[in-house]
């Protein structure tokens, strides 16, 4: 089958990780599908890549809807960030739970006594996101007879050069939707063009809104290409900010981001134009500061569930704990929650800004028993296993609890051999990627005396393919 060839009337079978789907072609070859496919639907596909063992394809159109697909309210739009919206939520949970089990299936000889807990559903499946990123764009296509000079909303599925104008985001609160509408009206009426990524000119790029669920505090970030700053713009802009913050008094922080880079990401130079540098959020009785660059779980309500389940698995109230080690610690959400159970907690994080945020959050919560290590996890582990590293009040190799919460790519291959050398009583592994979780667990259980006792999938992000999984390992 050649590239760009069309396959007709193909049944979509199931989800595989990364938001892609699996189908079987007429020649029994596997087809990896990108785009808005739903299991059970019949679709026409265009071949993007032809490999010896599989094909990669894109959905052209849907011939027959899946029985899993439901009718949506008239004001619900399906964007890149909520592409599972047409799938009944109970079916979403079933798909995610099965995916975790399937990812760990090759470890069946090591999980005979493992308890696979039912997936933890989210009580709130709409309006839960505490961070939204909207994009400005234009879309001009002679072939499609489209000439839109100003679009403001979200990327269309698998078409990163196309923005769908946002009418209503079901994952954002009414307040955030209201702020978006005000910015939409203001930016369109400004008569200032959106950024042109092909020529690197013009102005509007992104709008980021962060809304803390429990405190209600809001941060707004305007990302613009400052190299084409219109004359007298700042005077009009600051006047708009004054009116916006008056209408939405929970806005505590507004940033103006000068972004002249070619990449379609929110980065570069932040300038505070209104009030506070940070906003605050609360989780499990602790307070956390959030700045423009901070990583923070985008579902505050379900983050509490995730961390509560992790604490529950660790059985902290039933053990005599002294030392905890948090790898890939980020800004410190997990170790701050753990701190009251331990005499000493060590936080290992590569990104310096995240470590600084962690130190600030420790002071904010009067946590004094945390030591910060700002280095790569694999380098940290290598140094301390070889006993040539920094000096600590007690050898870190004798930790009681080891917490691993890596990025989507999982643990670094150089870190895995040293993980099992720490001789921790218990390991709690929190993963956002079942595939890399399975890979890392495979190494640990095959090269150590650790056994997997519990697996808990947690649905942090309804209407998306993302899954969080908590795994507990203990020494045999």
C-alpha positions in Angstrom: 0.0 0.0 0.0 1.6 3.3 -1.1 1.6 6.6 0.6 -1.5 8.8 0.0 -3.5 5.7 -1.1 -7.1 5.6 0.1 -8.6 2.8 2.2 -12.4 2.7 2.4 -14.8 1.2 4.9 -12.3 0.4 7.6 -13.5 -0.5 11.1 -11.7 1.2 14.0 -10.9 -1.4 16.6 -9.4 0.1 19.8 -7.3 2.8 21.4 -3.5 2.6 21.6 -1.5 5.1 23.6 -1.0 8.6 22.4 -4.5 9.2 21.3 -4.1 7.0 18.3 -6.3 4.1 17.2 -5.8 0.6 15.8 -7.5 -0.9 12.8 -6.9 -4.0 10.6 -6.6 -3.6 6.9 -7.9 -5.9 4.1 -4.5 -7.6 4.0 -4.6 -8.1 7.8 -1.9 -5.4 8.3 -2.2 -3.2 11.3 -3.2 0.4 10.7 -2.3 3.1 13.2 -4.9 5.9 12.9 -4.5 9.5 13.8 -7.4 11.9 14.0 -10.9 11.8 15.5 -11.6 8.1 15.2 -13.9 6.3 17.7 -13.9 2.5 18.3 -16.6 0.8 16.3 -16.9 3.5 13.7 -16.4 2.8 9.9 -14.1 5.3 8.3 -12.2 6.1 5.1 -8.5 6.6 5.5 -5.5 8.2 3.7 -2.2 6.4 4.1 0.5 8.6 5.5 3.3 6.1 6.0 3.7 2.5 4.7 6.0 0.4 6.9 6.8 -3.3 6.6 4.7 -4.3 9.6 2.0 -1.6 9.7 0.5 1.5 8.1 0.0 5.0 9.5 -3.2 6.7 8.3 -5.4 9.7 8.7 -9.2 9.8 8.9 -10.7 11.4 5.8 -14.4 11.0 6.7 -16.7 8.8 8.8 -18.9 6.4 6.8 -20.8 5.2 9.9 -20.8 6.5 13.4 -19.7 4.3 16.3 -22.4 2.9 18.7 -20.3 4.5 21.4 -20.8 8.0 20.0 -23.4 10.2 21.7 -25.3 13.3 20.6 -23.7 16.4 22.0 -25.5 19.6 23.2 -25.6 22.3 20.5 -23.0 24.5 22.3 -20.4 21.7 22.7 -17.4 21.9 20.3 -14.9 19.1 19.8 -11.3 20.5 19.9 -7.9 18.9 20.0 -8.0 19.0 23.8 -11.3 17.2 24.2 -11.5 14.9 21.2 -13.2 12.1 23.2 -16.2 14.3 23.9 -18.5 12.3 21.7 -17.7 9.1 23.6 -19.9 8.2 26.5 -17.9 8.8 29.7 -18.5 5.3 31.0 -17.0 4.0 27.8 -14.0 6.3 28.2 -13.3 4.8 31.6 -13.5 1.3 30.3 -11.1 2.0 27.4 -8.6 3.6 29.7 -8.7 0.9 32.3 -8.3 -1.8 29.6 -5.3 0.1 28.2 -3.5 0.0 31.5 -4.1 -3.7 31.8 -3.0 -4.3 28.3 0.2 -2.3 28.7 1.1 -4.5 31.7 0.0 -7.7 30.2 3.5 -8.9 29.3 4.3 -8.8 33.0 1.6 -11.3 33.8 4.1 -13.7 35.4 5.0 -10.9 37.8 1.5 -9.6 38.5 -0.3 -12.8 39.6 -0.8 -11.5 43.1 -1.2 -7.8 42.0 -4.4 -6.1 42.8 -5.7 -4.2 39.8 -8.0 -1.6 41.2 -11.0 -0.2 39.2 -10.2 3.1 37.5 -11.0 6.1 39.6 -13.5 8.3 37.8 -13.6 12.0 37.9 -16.6 13.5 39.7 -16.4 16.5 37.4 -16.1 15.7 33.7 -16.7 19.3 32.4 -15.3 22.7 33.4 -12.4 21.1 35.3 -9.3 22.5 33.7 -7.3 25.2 35.6 -5.2 26.1 32.7 -6.4 26.9 29.1 -4.2 27.9 26.2 -6.0 29.6 23.3 -4.2 30.4 20.0 -4.5 33.2 17.4 -4.1 32.2 13.8 -5.2 32.8 10.2 -6.3 30.2 7.7 -6.1 30.8 4.0 -6.7 28.0 1.5 -7.4 28.6 -2.2 -8.2 25.0 -2.6 -10.9 25.1 0.1 -12.0 28.7 -0.8 -11.3 29.8 2.7 -9.7 33.2 3.6 -9.9 33.8 7.3 -7.5 36.5 8.5 -8.4 36.2 12.2 -9.1 33.0 14.1 -9.0 32.6 17.8 -9.5 29.3 19.6 -8.0 25.8 19.6 -6.1 23.7 17.1 -8.1 21.3 15.0 -7.3 17.6 15.5 -4.1 16.6 13.8 -4.1 19.9 11.7 -1.8 22.2 13.6 -2.0 24.9 10.9 -5.7 25.3 11.5 -7.5 26.9 14.4 -11.2 26.5 15.1 -12.8 29.6 16.5 -13.9 28.9 20.0 -17.5 29.4 20.8 -17.6 27.6 24.2 -15.0 25.4 25.9 -16.6 22.6 27.9 -13.5 22.1 29.9 -13.3 25.7 31.1 -15.4 27.4 33.8 -18.0 30.0 32.8 -15.6 32.7 34.2 -12.8 31.6 31.8 -15.2 31.4 28.9 -16.3 34.9 29.8 -12.8 36.2 29.9 -12.1 34.6 26.5 -15.1 36.3 25.0 -13.9 39.7 26.2 -10.4 39.2 24.8 -11.9 37.8 21.5 -14.0 41.0 21.1 -11.1 43.3 22.0 -8.5 41.7 19.8 -10.7 41.5 16.8 -11.8 45.1 17.2 -8.2 46.2 17.5 -7.7 45.7 13.8 -4.2 44.3 14.6 -3.4 41.1 12.6 -2.7 37.8 14.1 0.9 36.4 14.0 2.0 35.1 10.6 4.2 32.0 11.3 5.5 31.7 7.8 6.8 35.3 7.6 7.4 35.9 11.3 5.4 39.1 11.4 2.4 40.6 13.0 1.1 40.5 16.5 -1.4 38.3 18.4 -0.2 34.8 19.3 -1.7 33.1 22.4 -3.8 33.7 25.5 -3.2 31.6 28.6 -5.7 31.6 31.4 -4.9 29.9 34.7 -7.8 29.7 37.2 -7.1 28.1 40.7 -10.1 26.0 41.5 -10.1 26.2 45.3 -9.0 29.9 45.7 -10.6 31.2 42.5 -7.6 33.4 41.7 -6.9 33.9 38.0 -3.7 34.6 36.0 -3.8 35.8 32.4 -0.8 35.7 29.9 -1.0 37.6 26.6 1.6 36.2 24.2 2.4 38.6 21.3 5.1 39.2 18.7 6.6 42.4 20.1 8.8 43.0 17.0 5.7 44.3 15.3 4.2 46.3 18.2 1.6 48.8 16.9 2.0 52.4 17.8 0.1 53.4 21.0 -0.9 49.8 21.6 0.2 49.7 25.2 -2.0 52.6 26.2 -5.1 50.9 24.7 -4.0 47.5 26.0 -3.6 48.7 29.6 -7.0 50.5 29.4 -8.5 47.1 28.4 -6.8 45.3 31.2 -8.3 47.8 33.7 -11.8 47.2 32.4 -11.3 43.4 32.2 -10.0 43.2 35.8 -12.9 45.3 37.0 -15.4 43.0 35.3 -13.6 39.9 36.6 -12.2 40.8 40.1 -10.7 37.4 40.6 -8.0 38.2 38.1 -5.0 38.8 40.3 -2.2 38.6 37.8 -1.7 39.7 34.1 1.4 39.1 32.1 2.5 40.5 28.8 4.8 37.9 27.0 7.1 39.1 24.3 7.3 36.1 22.0 9.2 36.5 18.7 10.3 32.8 18.4 9.1 30.7 15.5 7.9 27.8 17.7 4.2 27.7 18.5 4.7 27.7 22.2 4.3 30.2 25.1 7.8 31.2 26.1 10.4 33.9 26.2 10.2 37.2 28.2 7.4 37.7 30.7 6.5 41.2 31.9 4.0 41.7 34.8 1.5 44.4 33.9 -1.1 43.9 36.7 -0.8 43.3 40.4 0.5 40.0 41.8 3.4 37.9 40.4 1.7 34.6 41.3 -1.6 33.1 42.1 -2.3 30.6 44.8 -4.0 27.2 44.8 -4.8 24.8 47.7 -4.5 21.0 47.6 -5.1 18.8 50.7 -4.8 21.7 53.1 -1.5 22.9 51.6 -1.0 26.2 49.6 0.9 26.4 46.4 2.1 29.4 44.4 1.8 29.3 40.7 3.9 31.6 38.4 3.7 31.8 34.6 6.2 29.0 34.1 5.0 26.7 36.9 4.0 23.1 36.1 0.8 22.3 38.1 -1.7 19.5 37.6 -4.4 21.0 35.4 -7.2 19.3 37.3 -7.0 20.5 40.9 -9.9 18.4 42.1 -8.7 15.1 40.6 -5.1 16.0 41.7 -6.3 15.7 45.3 -7.7 12.3 44.5 -4.5 11.2 42.8 -2.3 12.2 45.7 -4.7 10.8 48.3 -4.7 7.4 46.5 -0.9 7.5 46.5 -0.8 8.2 50.2 -3.3 5.5 50.8 -1.2 2.9 49.0 1.9 3.9 50.9 0.2 3.1 54.3 2.1 5.9 55.9 0.1 5.8 59.1 1.1 2.2 59.7 4.8 2.4 59.3 7.7 4.0 61.2 8.9 6.2 58.4 12.1 8.4 58.5 13.4 9.1 54.9 11.5 9.8 51.7 13.0 10.5 48.3 11.0 12.2 45.6 12.4 11.9 42.1 11.3 14.2 39.3 10.0 16.4 42.1 8.9 19.4 40.0 7.6 22.3 42.1 7.0 20.0 45.1 3.4 19.0 45.2 4.0 15.4 46.3 6.8 15.9 48.7 5.1 18.8 50.5 2.1 16.5 51.1 4.5 13.7 52.2 6.6 15.9 54.5 4.4 15.6 57.6 4.9 11.8 57.7 8.8 11.9 57.5 11.7 13.2 59.4 13.5 14.1 56.2 12.4 14.4 52.5 14.8 14.8 49.6 13.5 16.5 46.5 15.4 15.8 43.2 14.6 18.0 40.2 16.6 19.1 37.2 14.8 22.3 36.3 16.2 25.0 38.5 13.1 27.2 38.3 11.0 24.3 39.5 13.3 23.7 42.4 13.1 27.4 43.3 9.3 27.2 43.2 9.6 24.2 45.5 11.6 26.1 48.0 9.1 28.9 48.0 6.2 26.5 48.5 8.1 24.9 51.4 8.4 28.3 53.1 4.8 29.1 52.3 3.7 25.9 54.1 6.3 26.1 56.9 7.9 22.8 55.7 11.4 22.7 57.1 12.4 19.0 56.7 13.1 19.0 52.9 16.5 19.1 51.2 16.7 20.2 47.6 18.9 18.5 45.0 19.0 20.3 41.6 20.4 17.8 39.1 19.5 15.1 36.7 17.9 12.1 38.4 20.2 9.6 36.6 23.3 11.6 37.8 22.0 11.9 41.3 21.4 8.2 41.5 24.7 7.3 40.1 26.6 9.5 42.5 24.8 8.3 45.6 24.9 4.6 44.8 28.7 4.9 44.3 28.9 6.9 47.6 30.9 9.7 45.9 28.2 12.3 46.0 27.2 15.1 48.3 27.0 14.5 52.0 23.6 14.2 53.7 22.5 13.7 57.3 21.8 10.1 56.5 22.8 7.9 53.4 20.0 8.4 50.9 20.4 4.8 49.8 18.5 3.8 53.0 15.3 5.6 52.1 12.0 4.2 53.4 9.8 5.5 50.6 10.9 6.2 47.0 8.4 8.3 45.0 8.9 8.3 41.2 6.8 10.7 39.1 8.6 11.0 35.7 7.6 12.9 32.6 5.8 11.1 29.7 9.1 9.5 28.5 9.5 7.6 31.7 12.7 7.1 33.6 16.1 7.6 32.0 17.7 4.3 31.1 20.8 5.2 33.1 18.6 5.7 36.2 16.8 2.4 36.3 19.8 0.2 37.4 20.4 2.4 40.4 16.7 2.6 41.4 16.9 -0.9 42.7 20.1 -0.2 44.6 18.4 2.2 47.0 16.8 -0.6 48.9 13.7 1.4 49.7 11.0 -0.4 51.7 8.3 0.9 49.3 8.3 2.4 45.8 5.3 4.5 44.6 5.5 5.1 40.8 3.1 7.7 39.4 2.9 7.6 35.6 1.2 9.5 32.9 2.1 7.0 30.2 1.2 3.3 30.5 3.8 2.4 27.8 6.8 3.8 29.5 5.4 2.7 32.9 5.3 -0.9 31.6 8.9 -0.6 30.3 10.3 0.7 33.6 8.4 -1.8 35.7 9.6 -4.6 33.4 13.2 -3.7 34.3 12.6 -3.3 38.0 10.8 -6.5 38.7 13.1 -8.6 36.5 16.3 -7.2 38.1 15.3 -6.9 41.8 13.3 -8.4 44.6 10.5 -5.9 44.2 7.0 -7.1 43.5 4.0 -5.1 42.2 1.2 -5.1 44.8 -1.2 -2.6 43.5 -2.1 -0.8 40.3 -4.6 2.1 40.3 -5.6 4.0 37.1 -6.9 7.5 37.7 -8.8 9.5 35.2 -7.4 13.0 35.6 -8.6 14.3 32.2 -12.0 13.3 31.0 -12.6 13.5 27.2 -8.9 13.0 26.5 -6.8 9.9 26.0 -4.5 10.8 29.0 -4.3 8.3 31.9 -2.5 8.6 35.3 -1.5 5.3 36.9 -0.3 4.7 40.5 1.8 1.6 41.1 3.0 0.3 44.5 6.1 -2.0 44.7 7.5 -3.5 47.9 10.4 -5.8 48.6 9.5 -9.5 48.5 
